[in-house]
């Protein structure tokens, strides 16, 4: 059975902020808690589903992965979700918070909680792809980041300039309401103000009373030399705006290094495979190979020379020390490993074929040691099968 969309489970939009997300979770958790749905066999499953959805969407990194890849992006990241009060709901610090949220403290021992005040803004994740050349030399890049900013018109208050929020008449500004029923006292979030303790009668027209607006901001980011796939850059205070004057969240930039048409990376080492003409492999000689190099006079891809030994074979490797990738936060560099493969010429002319035939008649067995060694092994194999040595 396929999982439901987490936003659908909590009944919120995909652009929902942290405050509304938490409020929606609490309502759903109370609605579906098994202790409030005695006799309903499906309540426990719904309660687990709500907990699972919130545990992902309340985590900035998991939410970013879910928004991009769906359930596959967070598979294996969620913890277990049990039923009852052992459910491990991520939105509360412990099970007593769930119990207090739903039923208040038994025996009239109420925990006094005021209205929700300033809250830190959610963290933001951004994915950015760089080239291998940028990873080698480092780079200064500009990123456009979608985020929420404090409304400049109402300065985050949510109320129209010249007006102020008024105290909620239902909870008296406490953000919670309490009802007594004989031996029990039940306390819950105020349904009128959603725990804020205040109501906005005349909302700001710029942010519609939210105190925040969604917009893109451009940031200049320095990518250090030597970064690899999965490297993370943290920018403190560049996340979403806080609630009621709270501090901003942080921005996490996850880097991906694009595949290169010549080089393959293995840690700090670079590998490349280079074709060698058959004649150069036979006679030996110098061969130009590309490499990544820094410096103002280099466009990122420069050339080095290596010596191809006489009689070089496919698979022969040449190691160039210190010509690989920089090691992050270090002066060291990896190596460049060049692997040769011998290229056989095609589309020979009649004269070229004639010369090759002449060469074949003059070549001695010692010229093809590997072929001769293989043929000796094959001969023994055939003799064993046919019983020629019996």
N, C-alpha and C positions, 0 to 999 in steps of 0.2 A: 504493500500500500504506500503510495507516494505521500510525502510530507506536505502539509499546507504551508503556504507562504507565511513567514514569521510576522510580517506587518499585518496580514489578514488576521492571524491568530490574536494579535493584540488590538486589532481594530483601529489602526493608525495609518497615516499617510507615510510614504517613504521619506519625505522631507522632515519628519517630526523631530523636534529637538529633545534633549535629554529630560527636561522637566516634564513635558507632556507624556513622553514615553514611560517614565516611571509612574506617573499618575494612572496611565492606562493599564500598566501591569498590575498595580495594586487592586484596581477595580476588578480586573479579570481573575486575579488570584483569589480574592474574596468571593467572587461569584461562583467559582468552580471548586473551592476547597471541599474535600470529601466530608469534613466535619459539619459543613453547612448544607450538605446534600445527601443526608442519610437515605439509603435505599436506592440511590442512583448509581448504577454500576459503571456508568461512563464518566462520572465526575473525576475519579482519580486520573484517568487518561488525559482528560482535558486540562487538569491541574498541572500535570507533568508537561504537557504541550506548551502551556503558558510560561512555565518556568524556563523551559528550553529556549523559547523564542526570546525571552528577555535576557537570558544569560549571553546570547549572541549579540543582540542589538544594543545592549548597554555597554559593550566593549568596543571601543573605537576601531581596533584592528580587525576584530572578528566581523564587525558590521561592514567594514570596507570590503573584506573578502567575500562576505555574503552578497553584498550589492553587486559585485562584479561577477561572481561565479555561482551564486545560488547555494543550495545545500551542499553541493560538492566542495565548495570553498571552505567550509567549516567542519566537514566530516572528521570525526575523531578529536575535535578540539573541545567539545562540550563535555562536561563531567557527567556523572550519572545523576539521574533525577528520580528520587524515591517518592513514595506517596506519603500522605499524612504530614505530621510535623517534621519528619526526617527528610523532607523533600529536597533540602539543599538549595532552596531558591536563592539565586544569585543577587536579587535586588535587595535583600535584607541582610544585615550583618549576622544574624543568628535566628534560630527558630522562635525565640521569645519575641522578636520583632514582628514575625508573622502573626503570632498568637495575639499580641497586643494590638496590632493593626486591625485584626478582624473582630476581636471580642473584648478588648480592653483588659485591664488587670483584674483578675478575680478577687473577690472579697473587698472590692472597693479601693484597692491599692493602686491608684491611678498614677501613671507616669505623666507629669505635666509636660506637654510639648507645645511650643509656641509656633507661630506661623513660619513658613519657609522663608529664610532670608537669602543673603547673597550666596550664590553657588558657582563653583568653578565651571568654565565652559568645557564642552566635550573636546577630546582630542580629534585630530583629523589625519587621515592617511592619504598620501598621494603616491602614485606609481609613475616612475620616469625611466625611459630607456635612453642609454647613452651608447656611443660607439666605443670600440676597443681603443681607438686612438685617444678618445677623451679619457677613458679609464687609465691609459698609459701616462698621459701628460697632465691630467687634471683639467678642469674646465670651470668657467663661470657661466651659468645658465640662468635664464629667466623662466619662472613657472607661473602659470595662471591657476590659482587655487580657488575653487568654489567654497565659500564658507559663510558664516553668519557674522555680522558686525553689529555693534551697538548702534541703535537708531540715533542719528545725529540731530533729529528734530526734537525728540522727547528725552534724549540722553539716557535711554534705557528704561524710563519710568513706565512707558506704555500709554500714558495719559496725554491728552492733547495739551500743548503748551498753554500755561496759564491755569490749568486745572490740576487736581491731585487725586490719586486714588482715595476712595472712602473705605472706612472700616466695614467689613462684612457684617451685616446685621444678623446673620444666622449663627456665626460662631463668636461674634464679639471681637474679632481680630485674632483669635487663638489659632485658627487654621484647623481646628478639630472640634467635633461635637461629641457630647457624652449623654448617654441615656441610661437611666437606672430602671431595673426591672426586679424589684424585690431584693433578692440576695445577690444578684449580679449587676455589674456596671459594664456597659459596652461603650467603647470609645472608637471613633473612626474619623477619617479625613472629612473635612467639611465638604459636602457635595455642591455647595453654592460657589465657593471660591477655590475649590480644588486644593485646599491647604495653604493658600497664599495669605489668608487673613485680611485681604483687601479686595475691593471690587473697583473696576474702572468703568465709571459711568459714561465718560466722554473719551473714547479711545483716540490715540494719535492716528491721523489719516495716513501717515507715511509707513507705519509698521503695523497698522490695524490692531494696536493694543498689545502686541507681543514684546515690544521693547527692543526687537532685533530685526534686521533686514538681511536677506540673502543676496550676496553679490560676489563677484570674482575680485581677487586681489593679486597683483603681480609681485613676486618676490625674486630677488637675486640670490642665487645659491652657489656657493663654492663647492665643487666636487673635488675631493682630494685625489692625488695620483695614487694608483694602486688599488682602487676599489674593485670589488668583484660582485657577481650576481648575489642579490639578497642583502647587500650592504644597506644600512639604515642611517639616515641623517636626521638628527633631532633638532628642531628649531623651537626653542622654548617660547611660549606665549604667542605663537602664530596660529593657534587653532581657533575654534569658534569662540564667540564672545560669551562671557559669563552672564549669569542671571542676576538681576538686581545689583549690578555693580561688582559682581564677582570677577575673579581673574580669568583671563583667557586660557583655553586649553593649549596643548602643544601640537605641533605639526610633525608627523613622521613621514619622511620621504624614503620610499623603498626603490632601490635602483636595480635595473636589469641591464646587463651588457649584451648588446646585439651580437649575433653571429657574424664572423668576419669571413670574407671570401678567400683569404689566404691562410690566416693563422687560426689555430685551435689553442685554447688556453687550458692549462692544467695547474691551478694554483698560481704561482709566480712564473712558471715556465711556459714558453710558447713553443708550439710544434708547427712545422709546415712540411709539406711533401712537394718535392721539386723534380720535374722531368729532366733527364740528362740524355742528350743525343747519344746514340749507340757508339759513334766514333769517338766521342769524348770519353765515354766510359771505358772504351778499349785502350785508348792512348793516354788517358789522364789529361789534366789541364785545370785551368781556373774556371770558376762558375760564379756568376753574380746571383746573389740571393737577396730578397727584400728583408728589411727589418724595421721595427718601430724604434724611432729615436726622437729625442726631444730637441729643443733649441729653436731659436728664431729663424734660422736658415733652412729648417727642415719642415716639409709639409706633412709630416707624420709617417710617411713611408720612404725610407732611404735604402741604400744598397750597400752590401758588403760582399767581399770575395771569399770563396772557400776553395780549397784545393781538392779536386776530384782525383783520387788515387788511380793509377793505371790498373785496368781490369776491375773497376768498381762494379759491384753487383746491386741489384734492386734490394732495398732494405738497409743498405749501408747508411749509418747515421753519423752526422758531424755535429758536435756540441760547441756552441759559441757561448762561452762563459760571460755572464753579466749582460747579455743582450735580450733578456726576457722582460717580464713586467716588473715595475717597482713593487717592493714590499710596502704595504700601507704603514705609514708613520715610521719609516725606516730609510736608511741610505742604501740598503742592499737591493739587488735586483736578481731575478731568476735568470734562467738560461734560455737560449734559443736552440732547439734541437731540429736540425734539418735532415730529413730522410730522403734518400735518392731513390728514384725508380727509373729504370732504363727504358728509353723509348725506342721502339723498333721502327725504322722508316717505312713509309707506305708509298705507293704509286711510283715505283722505281722506273727509270728509263731502261731501254734495252741495254745500253752500255753499262749502266749501274748493275743490272742483273748479271751481266757477263762477268763483271769484276767480282761480284759476290760469289759466283760459281767458282771462279778461279781461286778466290780466297778459301772457299770450302775444301777444295782439293788439296790445298797446301797446308791447311790447318792440321796440327798434330793432336793426338788424343789428350796430351797434357794441357792443351788450351781449354779444354772443357772438363775440368776435374769433377765438377758437381754432376754433370751429365753422365760421365763414366762411372762415378760412384753409384749413382742411382741405377744404372743399367746392370751393374754387378749384383746389386741387391735384388733387382727384378729377376735376374737370371736364376739366382738361388731360390727365389719364391716359386718360379715356374717349375724348377726341377723338383722341389718338395711336393708340389701338387701332382705332377705327372709320375713321380716315383722314379725319376731318372737315376737317382743315386742309390736306389734300393739294390 
